[in-house]
Amino acid sequence: MTRADLTHATGLNRSTVATIVTELESLDLVTVSQPVDTKRVGRPSTVIGPSPRHIAVAVHPDKDAISIGVVAMGGRVLREFRFDVERAPTAVHVVNTLQALVRGLELSEGGTVLGVGIGVPGLVGARDGVVRVAPHLDWHDEPLVQMVAKATGLPTWAANDATCAVVAEGQFGEGIDEDNVVYLNGGAGGIGGGVIVGGQLLSGENGYSGELGHMLVNSDGGLCHCGAVGCLETEVNRDDLLSVVGLGDAESSLLEQRLREAYGEEPAVTALVDRQLDFLGIALRNIVNIFNPGVIVLGGFLGAVRNATGDRLLDSVERAALAGPSSEVRIVSSTLDENVLIGAGELVFRTILRDPTSASVGSPTSAREPEQVAAS
């Protein structure tokens, strides 16, 4: 934004904005550059942007890979590393992979590593960072935040991966300028969700909210790993879709293309996709009626199914949900490929966003000694 834009957005006078920008620049939190020719009358205003020199290390473990990103403020993933695994990684495996990467990380920008943010496909305690259960990873009561902080010497935070993703979508994706956003992701390990209501993340008593994948959609359905019957992630799943179009796990990126080719043309594919769309429509009807969101963002294979089937999903929701909220909602596919990593980075950045003076100043920072770290 230009300094003039900042003045208008904040309602502060120009001298106050100039003072704040100077302080933030001295903390190396923003960059100040000369504007391009805007052809506007009057003296052009300088351009203010987030600095890439303060970074977060973001981690997303899943049953088929460990993804690690170097994330800068402004929703920018500077680098991404993906480590494919043959079986779901253990918490120790994730920590060791992260520790080795952090030790060897050479930041050409000479940046300061502020901490580690982790998006976990499971229930993560907001108060202690313990992963109570991550069923598709077979994790139970893993003190993940404490383990990572001890191994890296960096402040560490963790949250559910879909919760991280909805934060990213609200800040930088399809939820920009929306106060009420629901994110629903279909991944290798199931379906997760995140909810923003009135501009605030819905976290629940201890961070466990948003388990939309365990919404009942079929009372005669299959047994879910959680012990219930007919959960959304049991009736709508990636493995069945991959199988019916003849793809394996390693070819999951081709799912949307294959569905586009087969849906409406191959009876077996069409029947399975329509069945899953019906159950997904039930879930979205409930979401629309309960949360009255302005936008529902679908990620992963859910986004691929929506893209490959035209207006089929939206039409079913409009027919089934209450007329008021259904007429106002947009149902879109995510275009923010790295939303979990971006959201995990925001777990780290929120500290300096709340108090910019807490940012370190000076030379690049390496991992501090573990005993100096207060993990939260």
C-alpha positions in Angstrom: 0.0 0.0 0.0 1.1 3.6 -0.5 1.5 5.8 2.6 -1.5 7.8 1.4 -3.5 4.5 1.3 -2.4 3.8 4.9 -3.4 7.2 6.0 -6.9 6.8 4.5 -7.3 3.3 5.8 -6.3 4.1 9.4 -7.9 7.5 9.7 -4.7 8.8 11.2 -3.0 12.0 10.1 0.0 11.9 7.7 2.6 12.7 10.3 1.5 10.0 12.6 1.5 7.4 9.8 5.0 8.6 8.8 6.3 8.2 12.3 4.8 4.6 12.6 6.2 3.6 9.2 9.7 4.9 10.2 9.6 2.9 13.4 8.4 -0.3 11.6 11.2 0.2 9.1 13.7 0.5 11.9 12.5 -2.8 13.2 13.0 -4.3 9.7 9.3 -5.2 9.6 8.4 -3.2 6.5 10.0 -2.1 3.3 9.7 1.4 1.9 10.1 1.9 -1.8 9.6 4.6 -4.4 6.3 4.4 -6.2 5.8 3.6 -9.9 4.4 6.3 -12.0 0.7 6.5 -11.1 0.0 9.5 -13.3 -1.8 11.1 -10.4 -1.7 14.8 -9.8 0.6 15.8 -6.9 3.7 14.3 -5.3 3.6 10.5 -5.5 3.4 8.6 -2.1 6.0 6.0 -1.1 5.0 2.3 -1.1 5.0 0.3 2.1 5.2 -3.5 2.1 5.9 -6.3 4.6 9.6 -7.2 5.0 10.7 -10.7 3.9 13.5 -10.6 6.6 11.3 -11.9 9.4 10.2 -15.4 8.6 8.4 -18.4 10.1 9.0 -22.0 9.5 5.7 -23.7 8.8 5.0 -27.4 8.9 2.2 -29.6 7.7 2.5 -33.3 8.4 0.0 -35.6 6.6 -0.2 -39.3 6.0 1.5 -39.1 2.6 4.1 -36.3 3.2 5.7 -33.8 5.5 5.5 -30.3 4.0 7.7 -27.5 5.4 7.6 -23.9 4.2 9.7 -20.8 4.8 6.9 -18.2 5.1 7.2 -14.4 5.1 4.6 -11.9 6.2 1.9 -11.1 3.7 1.1 -14.7 2.9 4.2 -15.4 0.9 5.8 -18.8 0.9 9.4 -18.2 0.0 10.5 -21.8 -0.2 8.7 -25.1 0.2 10.1 -28.6 0.9 8.0 -31.7 0.5 9.2 -35.0 2.0 7.1 -37.9 0.7 6.6 -40.8 3.1 5.4 -44.4 2.4 3.5 -44.6 5.7 2.1 -42.0 8.0 5.0 -40.3 9.8 5.4 -40.4 13.6 5.7 -37.3 15.6 9.4 -38.1 16.2 9.9 -38.4 12.4 8.3 -35.0 11.9 10.5 -33.4 14.6 13.7 -35.0 13.3 12.9 -33.9 9.7 12.2 -30.4 10.9 15.3 -30.2 13.1 17.6 -31.3 10.2 16.0 -28.7 7.9 16.2 -25.8 10.4 19.9 -26.6 11.1 20.7 -26.5 7.4 18.5 -23.6 6.4 20.5 -20.9 4.7 18.4 -17.8 4.2 19.7 -15.8 1.3 17.8 -12.8 2.7 19.6 -13.0 6.0 16.3 -13.2 7.7 15.3 -13.8 11.3 13.5 -17.0 12.2 10.7 -16.0 14.5 9.4 -19.5 15.3 7.7 -22.6 14.0 4.0 -23.0 13.2 2.5 -26.4 12.7 -0.8 -27.3 11.0 -1.8 -30.8 12.2 -4.7 -33.0 10.8 -6.1 -33.6 14.2 -7.2 -32.2 17.6 -4.6 -29.8 19.0 -5.0 -28.4 22.5 -4.9 -24.6 22.3 -3.4 -24.2 25.8 -0.6 -26.8 25.7 0.0 -27.7 22.0 -0.6 -31.4 22.7 -2.0 -33.3 19.8 -4.8 -35.2 21.5 -5.6 -37.3 18.5 -4.6 -37.2 14.8 -6.4 -40.4 13.6 -4.9 -40.7 10.2 -1.4 -40.3 11.6 -2.2 -42.6 14.5 -1.0 -39.9 17.0 -2.4 -39.9 20.5 -1.4 -37.3 23.2 1.7 -36.2 21.4 3.4 -33.2 23.1 4.3 -31.8 19.7 4.9 -28.2 20.5 7.2 -29.1 23.4 9.1 -31.6 21.2 9.6 -29.1 18.4 10.6 -26.3 20.7 13.2 -28.5 22.4 14.6 -29.8 19.2 14.9 -26.5 17.4 15.3 -24.0 20.2 12.5 -21.9 18.5 9.2 -20.7 19.9 6.6 -23.1 18.5 2.8 -23.0 18.0 0.4 -25.6 16.6 -3.2 -25.8 15.5 -5.5 -27.9 13.4 -4.5 -27.7 9.7 -7.9 -26.6 8.5 -8.0 -23.9 11.1 -4.7 -22.7 9.8 -6.1 -22.8 6.2 -9.2 -20.8 7.0 -7.1 -18.1 8.6 -5.0 -18.0 5.3 -8.2 -17.9 3.2 -9.6 -15.1 5.2 -6.5 -13.0 5.0 -5.2 -13.8 1.5 -7.6 -16.1 -0.3 -11.2 -16.3 -1.3 -12.3 -15.0 2.1 -10.8 -11.5 1.7 -13.3 -8.8 2.6 -15.6 -11.5 4.1 -16.5 -11.5 7.8 -18.0 -15.0 7.8 -16.0 -17.7 6.1 -16.1 -21.5 6.3 -13.3 -23.6 4.9 -13.7 -27.3 4.1 -10.8 -29.3 3.0 -10.6 -32.8 1.6 -7.1 -34.4 2.0 -5.4 -37.7 2.0 -6.4 -38.2 5.6 -10.0 -37.1 5.5 -12.0 -33.9 5.7 -11.3 -30.9 8.1 -12.9 -27.6 8.5 -12.3 -24.1 9.9 -14.8 -21.3 10.6 -14.6 -17.5 10.9 -17.6 -15.8 12.4 -17.9 -12.0 12.5 -14.3 -11.7 11.5 -13.2 -13.9 14.5 -11.8 -17.4 14.3 -14.1 -19.9 15.9 -11.8 -21.9 18.1 -13.9 -23.4 20.8 -13.1 -24.0 24.5 -9.7 -25.5 23.8 -9.2 -25.2 20.1 -11.1 -28.3 19.0 -13.9 -26.6 17.0 -14.3 -27.1 13.2 -14.4 -30.9 13.0 -16.9 -30.6 10.2 -15.6 -33.9 8.7 -17.5 -35.7 11.5 -20.9 -34.2 10.7 -23.6 -36.8 10.3 -24.7 -37.0 6.6 -25.9 -40.6 6.3 -27.6 -42.4 9.2 -27.2 -45.7 7.3 -23.6 -45.0 6.4 -20.4 -46.7 7.2 -18.5 -46.8 10.4 -16.1 -43.9 10.9 -12.7 -44.3 12.6 -14.1 -41.9 15.3 -16.7 -44.6 16.3 -19.7 -42.8 14.8 -21.7 -43.9 11.7 -22.1 -41.9 8.5 -19.7 -39.1 9.0 -19.0 -36.8 6.1 -15.4 -37.9 5.7 -16.5 -41.6 5.6 -19.1 -41.0 2.9 -17.1 -38.5 0.9 -13.5 -39.6 0.5 -10.6 -39.2 -1.9 -9.6 -42.9 -2.1 -12.9 -44.0 -3.7 -12.7 -41.2 -6.2 -9.1 -42.0 -7.2 -10.1 -45.7 -7.5 -13.1 -45.2 -9.7 -11.1 -43.1 -12.2 -8.1 -45.4 -12.1 -5.6 -43.3 -10.3 -3.2 -44.0 -7.4 -2.2 -41.9 -4.5 0.8 -40.6 -6.3 -1.4 -39.3 -9.1 -3.9 -37.4 -7.0 -3.0 -34.1 -8.7 -4.6 -35.5 -11.8 -8.0 -36.1 -10.1 -9.7 -33.0 -11.3 -8.7 -33.5 -14.9 -9.8 -37.1 -14.8 -13.1 -36.2 -13.3 -13.8 -33.6 -15.9 -13.2 -36.2 -18.6 -15.3 -39.0 -17.0 -18.2 -37.2 -15.2 -21.3 -37.6 -17.3 -19.6 -39.9 -19.7 -18.7 -43.0 -17.6 -21.6 -44.4 -15.6 -19.6 -45.8 -12.7 -17.7 -42.5 -12.2 -20.9 -40.4 -12.5 -22.8 -42.6 -10.0 -20.0 -42.3 -7.4 -19.5 -38.6 -7.9 -23.2 -37.9 -7.7 -23.5 -40.0 -4.5 -20.6 -38.0 -2.9 -22.0 -34.7 -4.1 -25.3 -35.6 -2.4 -23.7 -36.2 0.9 -21.4 -33.1 0.6 -24.6 -31.1 -0.3 -26.2 -32.2 3.0 -23.1 -31.1 4.9 -23.0 -27.7 3.1 -26.8 -27.2 3.7 -26.1 -27.6 7.5 -23.1 -25.2 7.3 -25.2 -22.6 5.4 -28.1 -22.9 7.9 -26.0 -22.8 11.0 -23.3 -20.3 10.2 -24.8 -18.1 7.4 -21.4 -17.7 5.8 -20.7 -15.2 3.0 -18.4 -17.8 1.4 -17.6 -21.5 1.7 -14.2 -22.4 0.4 -13.5 -26.0 -0.7 -10.0 -27.2 -0.8 -8.2 -30.4 -1.8 -10.2 -33.0 -3.6 -13.4 -31.3 -2.6 -12.4 -28.3 -4.7 -11.5 -30.7 -7.6 -15.0 -32.3 -7.4 -16.7 -28.9 -7.4 -14.7 -27.7 -10.4 -15.3 -30.8 -12.4 -19.1 -30.9 -11.9 -20.2 -27.3 -12.8 -23.1 -26.0 -10.7 -24.3 -29.4 -9.5 -23.2 -28.8 -5.9 -24.4 -25.2 -5.6 -27.8 -26.1 -7.1 -28.3 -28.8 -4.5 -27.4 -26.5 -1.7 -29.8 -23.8 -2.9 -32.6 -26.3 -3.1 -32.0 -27.8 0.4 -30.8 -24.9 2.6 -33.0 -22.1 3.9 -33.8 -19.5 1.3 -32.3 -16.6 3.0 -28.7 -17.8 3.8 -28.5 -20.0 0.7 -29.2 -17.0 -1.6 -26.3 -15.1 -0.1 -23.5 -17.7 0.0 -20.7 -18.2 -2.5 -19.3 -21.8 -2.8 -15.9 -21.6 -4.4 -12.8 -23.7 -4.7 -9.6 -22.5 -3.0 -7.0 -21.0 -5.3 -4.5 -20.7 -2.4 -2.4 -23.8 -2.9 -0.3 -23.4 0.3 -3.0 -22.2 2.6 -2.1 -24.5 5.5 1.6 -23.4 5.4 0.5 -19.7 5.2 -1.9 -20.2 8.1 0.7 -22.0 10.2 3.0 -19.1 9.5 0.4 -16.7 10.9 0.5 -18.6 14.2 4.0 -17.3 14.5 3.5 -13.8 13.1 0.5 -13.0 15.3 3.0 -12.2 18.2 4.7 -9.3 16.3 1.4 -8.2 14.7 0.1 -7.7 18.2 3.3 -6.0 19.4 5.7 -5.1 16.6 8.3 -4.0 19.2 8.7 -7.7 20.2 10.5 -8.3 16.9 14.3 -8.9 17.0 16.5 -6.4 15.4 19.9 -6.9 13.9 21.8 -9.8 12.5 20.1 -13.1 11.4 18.9 -15.2 14.3 19.8 -18.9 14.7 17.9 -21.3 17.0 18.1 -20.4 20.6 19.0 -22.8 23.3 16.0 -25.0 24.2 15.9 -23.8 27.9 15.4 -20.2 26.7 12.2 -21.1 24.8 8.7 -20.7 26.2 6.5 -22.8 24.0 2.9 -21.8 23.9 
